Amino acid sequence: MATRKETDLWLLERLVPGAGVNNLSVTFDVDGIIEPAALSRALTLVVRRQDILRTVFEATETELSKRVLAPGTVELSVATVPVGGGDVQAAVTEFVAAPFTLDGKLLVRGAVFTSNGSGCTVSVALHHLVFDAMSTVSFLGELLHALQDPEGYDTTPVAVAVEPEPAEESVEFWREQLRGFRGDGEGLWFGNPPSETPELAGESTWYTLSRPAREVVRRLCRELRAPEAVVLLSAYCLLLSRHGAGRDLVVGSPVSVRPAGQEAAIGYHVNVLPLRVRIDPAKPFKRLVNRVRSVFLEGIGHSGVPAELVLDEVREADSGASWRNSLCTHLFNYVPGGTSGDFAAGGFPARMRDVENGFSKFDLEFFFMPGATAGSGDEDGDELRIRAVFRTQVFSPAEVGLLLARYDALLVRLGEELARPVGELSVWSDADRAAVAGGHRRGLPTALPLSPAVAQFSSYAPGEWSAVRALVAAPDGGELPVRVRGELCLAEADGTVRRTGELARWLPDGRLELLGRLDRQVTVRGVTFGLDEIDAVLLAHAEVAGAASVEVAGRVVSFVAPAGGGPAEGLAERLLKQLRVSLPAAAEPDRVIVVDALPSVGGRPDLEGLRLRAEALADRERVAASTVDTDELTDQLIALWREFLKREDLKAGSGFFSHGGHSLLGVQLLQRIKRTTDVKVRIRLADLFAHPTPRALAGFIAEKSE
């Protein structure tokens, strides 16, 4: 049977079926032509030698099994892909990203890409179940040897490296380290917040640390007597903390857990250490480095515990669950050495090509790659590059670029103000300062849209606005840089700071973007916006006298009162058309309901009353349209919840994962629902995460059955 780590990779694929989310590759450009037959022979020899590369997996509805094929049964054919005048990178990316099927076939494939030039590109795609990034050097060495000297290549089988069972002492270590950790659950104040809908599309970008920042890192390593990885990790934690990760955060760090004596073994032998770092804003950076060094080194000493097992150990009963690893959504990966230099392949000069599979399992991962780079111009031959990998559902490339620039600026600032409390250190880059200063130079009426959202400040006379400074503030009052969400505050010349209660952020062009009232923020399909934004668009329509929007179960319903008591025929359709033009897709209401007048409490719209009205209307429509008896189905699901979780106290609102369930048990539950109920719709594991209670899942099934 598959191990827990292997099973979790398979379960991740079930969240995004038909996607190569677990695919990796070894790809290199060659200044010559590698014949496909030669690559096929070499790849076959390597796979025959390595038991792990002959390991195949078979998945049923509820379990994953594996076996090792005999060496003599393996023969790999290699595809030839002519690119012509096209994009080699795009062609290779498509090849790498194509999903493997877990049906007993090899999880290795190769191809040679040829273009109009005299060279070619060799790519070998491998599934994460049999490979990890730390296998690259060993695998490449084997393949190059087999290419150069196939007759002399030793095909004596190499057994799969077997990781020892986690020691109880190590399990207890992580249990204590992470006890009480909850995480903020809301993501950073930067980019989009977490979504319950799994969408793992990812991109990457490269950044070279500036020479001043690089010099500071070297200096801090000497002065603080800390390894470079610890200094870089400490600054990374501080950067995340200042963007909303909080003062108690967990950052994941992948480490190899290959057994002693098998450090070069090929295979999936990586655990992610959930490093918990507590940041005291009143202490200097040296104290943070000391804490991170202790956590990092102790964590490595207990690295034999898979993160999945750690998560099971520390998840609290009422913490809920997500398809995301709730312990760490941000990773730090220090990768010294590697395969960045030139080498020979088949007698020709060759060099590595970076290829992504188009996915990212984590919100953000910084790969730090120190070492000399030919032609870099670095006088010390000690360039440090950062490869940032990110989920596009969370960050845009421009936003990640801002984070990288701030990381660089933070390191430089540390070199100047090392003794200063970390809570007082600025993480602003030069671009942040220029954008905000430009907004103030043009005057706040230009930078700040004087919409109904800030009507309370319209008492400022035109001349008075020049003496008013806007700032976007964190909960502790610190000023936030470009694109980081916080409360809009207005600082007057006499030092008075007026809080507006509005969520806002600076834009790169120096304008302020208002995101609605802080108490009116909702997240729909992974996008956060203010319900006031919708109301403002509705109120701008000449036929509308009043508007109030509410969110019910991930859907937005807007209520409007027509102006002047005029005819309302067709008004809802006209307003929906206007909203589609004015709002992002996720913020468009599911429906607009025209009412004679909005109910009010204390002179303001009765939002809770409207929400209950929208909820009741949705329930009536669902019952009327559905062929599923939701009450009966809910009772059936409650019985299954109790059986699978071995608890008799579970009810219609009991969460499957918050009461002891996990992904594999969830897969088995869905299979049982399919076999024992009349449910005809397909329910994915992702649907169970999004609707984790019997009542919610029954409602989802009823809706899908309409």
Order of alpha helices (4+ residues) and beta strands (2+ residues): alpha-beta-alpha-beta-beta-beta-alpha-beta-beta-alpha-alpha-beta-alpha-alpha-beta-beta-alpha-alpha-beta-beta-beta-beta-beta-alpha-alpha-alpha-alpha-beta-beta-beta-beta-beta-beta-alpha-beta-beta-alpha-beta-beta-beta-alpha-alpha-alpha-alpha-alpha
